[in-house]
């Protein structure tokens, strides 16, 4: 549902990069956070958040689809904050939507 909403609501290439953030950043946040828990923040860990940010930046810069580096880094930061937050909304829905919209707004502002 989150991927479909992202594709419908957010223009390309922002939606594609945001979906990469979900697929790669959220996955590595979980893997690193569970295997190397460093400083618990609610149900999440600082190590998982650092991994999320690092891998979002890497995958975003690797597959930028013409987006500039500051936009990707900002989107990675937003994706990390959304992943870290303990919102009631599932992060599989919120990460791509919030990171994609933030990159779009950041780029047009």
C-alpha positions, 0 to 999 in steps of 0.5 A: 500500500505504501509503495502504491501510494508513493507511486501515485502521489509523488512524481518520478524520480523522487518516488523511485529513490524513496522506494529505494530508501524503504527497501534498503534503508529500512532493511539495514536499519532492522538488520544492524539494529537487531544484531548490533543494538547501540543505545535503545530509543524506544523500540529502535536503536541508534545503530539501526538509525545510523545504518538507515541513514548511511545506506539511504545515502549510498543507494540514493547517490548510487541511483540518483536518477538526476537528483542532486546530492543535497536533495538525496541527503535531505531525503535520507535524513527524513527517511531515517527520522521517520524510521526512528520515530514511533509513529502509529503509522507503519514505516513501510507506508510512511518512509517512502511517502515522507521521504519522497515528498520531502525531496520533492519539496526541497528540490522545488523550494 
